[in-house]
Amino acid sequence: MTSEHDRKGVSIAVSAEVQAALAAGQPVVALESTVITYGLPYPHNLELALAMEQEVRDQGAVPATVGIVAGVPTVGMDAAAIQRFAQFDPHHPPLKVSRRDIGYVIAAGSDGATTVAATMVLAHLVGVQVFATGGIGGVHHGARETWDVSADLTELGRTPVLVVCAGAKAILDLPATLEYLETGGVPVLGWHTAEFPAFYSVSSGLPVAYAPDAPFVARAWKAHRALGGAGMVLAVPPPVEYAIDRTKVEAAIERALNRAAEEGIHGPAVTPFLLAALARETEGESVRTNVALLRQNARIAAQVAAAIAGIR
């Protein structure tokens, strides 16, 4: 059973489990659906989606996978919907949805896999404060000429959701991404670290604010919100046993960027092209790291959500 939140004539479906948890002040963690549709091939994508939900449950929180199902924004996708997003007709996959696309996908009655920005929007509208993902989008290399900056960054500057991630995707311009977040008033905390992780690698060498544990993050979040702040980033280094040497990753990214330029890849096609190229360059090591950090982020997000609920 699901309930519906009505937002000026647009209904958002909320699973009964998520609705009950929110009403009782229990911890809830949002999860995005692009990880399902645009991450790994089937059935590995389904296994990962279910594993992330289980990581959240194991910490005493309720998972809320977010997507647009047949034109209906949904917070707390059921098993059938997750299966549908994982095993789809390759000629008609769920659309990749950022904030700008939500209205179109609703009007079209289509399936939509939500990115970080769209997941934040829908999670916030029903009262979910914490969201776990892999890496946020950011400022792309060459953005001075292309203006290619992810909508995730502007969303963090206006939508109050705490995003637990492994930093920004390693293929991005990380110093510029942090500068953009600072301009947007978005705090960036490091989980047990004072350095921004580089997604596949433990550190980028860029400084962030040190966060020692979940209760500290919860207090920082409460203070940030009380003073009118919007989004916050909790950057979690990948598990050490799965982390890849930063020099190796940077060399592989450089080769992938050169190949993208040679083949005229641009716009929304850049990120999936670079990630696929990186997987080839690292012989699958980047994929294994990605899976490990996604599960870890879900686990830590649940701990933070529980700490926030405890303060309430």
C-alpha positions in Angstrom: 0.0 0.0 0.0 1.1 3.5 -0.7 -0.1 6.9 0.4 0.0 10.1 -1.8 1.4 13.5 -1.1 -0.4 16.1 -3.2 1.8 19.0 -4.3 -0.5 21.5 -6.0 -2.2 18.8 -8.1 0.8 16.5 -8.6 0.7 13.3 -6.5 3.9 11.8 -5.0 3.5 8.1 -4.1 5.1 7.2 -0.8 5.3 3.6 0.3 3.5 2.7 3.5 6.7 1.8 5.2 8.4 5.1 4.4 5.2 7.0 5.4 5.0 5.2 8.7 8.6 5.9 9.5 8.4 9.6 8.6 5.2 9.9 10.8 7.0 8.3 13.7 10.2 10.3 13.4 12.2 7.2 12.5 15.3 7.4 10.3 14.8 7.2 6.5 17.4 7.2 3.8 16.7 8.1 0.2 18.4 6.1 -2.6 18.5 7.1 -6.3 17.3 5.0 -9.2 19.9 6.0 -11.8 22.2 3.6 -10.0 19.8 0.8 -11.0 19.2 1.7 -14.6 22.4 3.4 -15.6 24.9 1.6 -13.4 25.6 -2.1 -13.8 24.1 -4.5 -16.2 21.3 -6.8 -15.1 21.2 -8.7 -12.8 24.1 -7.0 -11.0 22.2 -3.7 -10.9 19.3 -5.4 -9.2 21.6 -7.1 -6.7 23.2 -3.8 -5.8 19.9 -1.9 -5.4 18.7 -4.6 -3.0 22.0 -4.7 -1.2 22.0 -0.9 -0.6 18.5 -1.2 0.8 19.6 -4.0 3.1 22.6 -1.9 4.3 20.2 0.8 5.4 17.9 -1.7 7.1 20.8 -3.3 8.9 21.5 0.0 10.6 17.9 0.4 11.8 16.7 2.8 9.2 14.1 2.6 6.3 15.3 2.7 2.7 13.4 4.9 0.2 14.5 4.2 -3.4 13.2 7.1 -5.5 12.1 7.1 -9.1 9.2 8.1 -11.4 7.1 5.0 -12.1 4.8 5.3 -15.1 4.6 9.0 -14.6 4.2 8.9 -10.8 7.0 10.3 -8.6 7.6 7.6 -6.1 9.5 7.6 -2.8 9.9 4.1 -1.7 9.8 2.0 -4.8 8.5 -1.6 -4.3 10.3 -4.7 -5.4 8.4 -4.9 -8.7 9.3 -1.3 -9.6 13.0 -1.9 -8.7 12.9 -5.0 -10.9 11.3 -3.1 -13.7 14.0 -0.4 -13.6 16.8 -3.1 -13.5 15.5 -5.3 -16.3 14.1 -3.1 -19.0 13.7 -3.1 -22.8 17.1 -1.7 -24.0 15.2 0.1 -26.7 13.0 1.9 -24.1 15.0 2.3 -20.9 13.7 4.6 -18.1 14.6 8.2 -18.9 17.4 9.7 -16.9 15.8 12.4 -14.9 17.3 15.6 -13.4 15.3 18.4 -11.8 14.4 20.0 -15.2 13.0 16.7 -16.5 10.6 15.8 -13.7 7.5 17.6 -15.1 8.1 16.2 -18.6 8.4 12.6 -17.5 5.2 13.0 -15.3 3.3 14.4 -18.3 4.6 11.7 -20.6 3.6 9.0 -18.1 7.1 7.5 -18.5 9.5 5.7 -16.2 12.2 8.0 -14.9 15.4 7.1 -13.1 16.3 10.0 -10.8 19.7 11.5 -10.6 21.1 13.2 -7.5 19.3 16.4 -8.2 15.9 14.9 -8.9 16.2 12.5 -6.0 16.9 15.4 -3.6 13.8 17.3 -4.9 11.4 14.4 -4.4 12.9 13.2 -1.1 12.7 16.7 0.4 9.1 17.2 -0.7 8.0 14.3 1.4 10.3 15.0 4.4 13.3 12.7 3.9 16.4 14.5 5.0 19.3 12.0 4.2 20.3 10.6 0.8 23.0 8.1 0.0 24.6 7.9 -3.5 27.9 7.1 -5.1 29.3 10.4 -6.3 27.7 13.8 -7.0 28.0 15.5 -10.3 30.2 18.6 -10.5 32.1 20.9 -12.7 33.5 19.2 -15.8 36.9 19.7 -17.2 36.8 22.5 -19.8 33.7 24.0 -18.2 35.1 27.5 -18.9 34.3 26.9 -22.5 31.3 24.5 -22.3 29.6 25.7 -19.1 29.1 22.0 -18.3 28.2 22.1 -14.6 26.0 19.4 -13.0 22.6 20.4 -11.8 23.5 18.5 -8.6 25.5 21.4 -7.4 22.8 24.0 -7.8 20.3 21.6 -6.2 22.6 21.3 -3.2 22.5 25.1 -2.9 18.7 25.3 -2.7 17.3 21.9 -1.4 17.8 20.9 2.2 19.0 17.3 1.9 22.1 15.8 3.4 23.9 13.9 0.7 26.3 11.1 1.7 28.7 10.3 -1.1 32.3 9.5 -2.0 32.8 13.1 -3.1 32.3 14.1 -6.7 32.8 11.7 -9.6 36.6 11.4 -10.2 36.2 12.3 -13.9 35.3 15.9 -12.9 37.3 19.0 -12.0 37.4 18.5 -8.2 38.9 21.8 -7.2 36.4 23.7 -9.3 33.6 21.6 -7.9 34.5 22.5 -4.3 34.8 26.1 -5.2 31.3 26.0 -6.7 29.9 24.3 -3.6 31.5 27.0 -1.4 29.9 29.7 -3.5 26.5 28.0 -3.1 26.9 27.9 0.7 27.1 24.1 0.8 29.1 22.7 3.7 31.3 19.7 2.7 32.3 17.5 5.6 34.7 14.6 5.4 33.9 11.3 7.2 36.9 10.6 9.5 39.0 12.7 7.1 40.0 16.3 6.5 40.6 15.7 2.8 38.0 15.5 0.0 37.9 11.9 -1.3 38.5 11.5 -5.1 35.7 8.9 -5.5 37.8 5.8 -6.4 40.7 7.1 -4.3 40.9 7.9 -0.6 42.1 11.5 -1.0 42.3 14.3 -3.6 44.6 16.5 -1.5 41.8 19.1 -1.2 40.8 20.2 2.3 37.3 19.7 3.9 35.9 20.0 7.4 36.6 16.9 9.6 33.6 15.0 10.9 34.5 12.4 13.5 31.1 10.5 13.8 27.4 10.4 13.0 26.3 12.5 16.1 28.7 15.3 15.0 27.3 15.3 11.5 23.7 15.3 12.9 24.5 18.4 15.1 26.2 20.2 12.2 23.1 19.4 10.0 20.7 20.7 12.6 22.6 23.9 13.1 23.0 24.4 9.3 19.3 24.0 8.8 18.3 26.1 11.8 20.3 29.0 10.3 18.6 28.8 6.9 21.1 26.5 5.1 20.1 24.2 2.3 22.0 21.1 1.2 25.1 19.5 2.8 27.7 17.0 1.6 29.2 14.3 3.7 32.1 13.0 1.7 33.1 9.4 2.6 36.4 7.9 1.3 36.0 4.5 -0.4 36.8 1.4 1.7 40.6 1.2 1.9 40.7 -2.4 0.6 38.9 -1.3 -2.6 40.5 2.1 -3.1 42.5 2.7 -6.3 45.8 4.7 -6.3 45.1 8.3 -7.3 47.9 8.5 -9.9 46.6 5.4 -11.7 43.1 6.8 -11.8 44.2 10.3 -13.0 46.3 8.7 -15.8 43.3 6.6 -16.9 41.0 9.6 -16.8 43.4 11.6 -18.9 43.4 8.9 -21.6 39.6 8.7 -21.5 39.2 12.5 -21.8 41.5 12.6 -24.8 39.5 9.8 -26.4 36.2 11.6 -25.7 37.6 14.7 -27.4 38.8 12.7 -30.4 35.4 11.1 -30.8 33.4 14.3 -30.4 31.6 13.2 -27.2 29.8 16.0 -25.5 26.9 16.9 -23.3 25.0 14.2 -21.3 27.0 11.5 -23.2 30.3 12.5 -21.6 29.8 11.0 -18.1 28.7 7.5 -19.2 31.4 7.5 -21.9 34.1 8.4 -19.4 32.9 5.9 -16.8 32.8 3.1 -19.3 36.3 4.0 -20.6 37.6 4.1 -17.0 36.2 0.6 -16.3 38.1 -0.7 -19.4 41.3 1.2 -18.4 41.3 -0.3 -14.9 40.2 -3.8 -16.0 37.0 -3.6 -14.0 38.7 -2.3 -10.8 36.7 0.9 -10.9 33.4 -1.0 -11.0 34.3 -3.0 -7.9 35.3 0.1 -6.0 32.0 1.8 -7.1 29.9 -1.1 -5.7 31.8 -1.2 -2.4 31.5 2.6 -1.8 27.8 2.6 -2.7 27.1 0.0 -0.1 29.3 1.8 2.5 27.6 5.1 1.8 24.2 3.6 2.3 25.3 2.2 5.7 26.8 5.4 6.9 23.8 7.5 5.7 21.6 5.2 7.8 23.8 5.9 10.9 23.6 9.6 10.3 19.8 9.5 9.7 19.5 7.6 13.0 21.6 10.3 14.8 19.4 13.1 13.3 16.2 11.2 14.5 17.8 10.9 17.9 18.3 14.6 18.2 14.7 15.2 17.2 
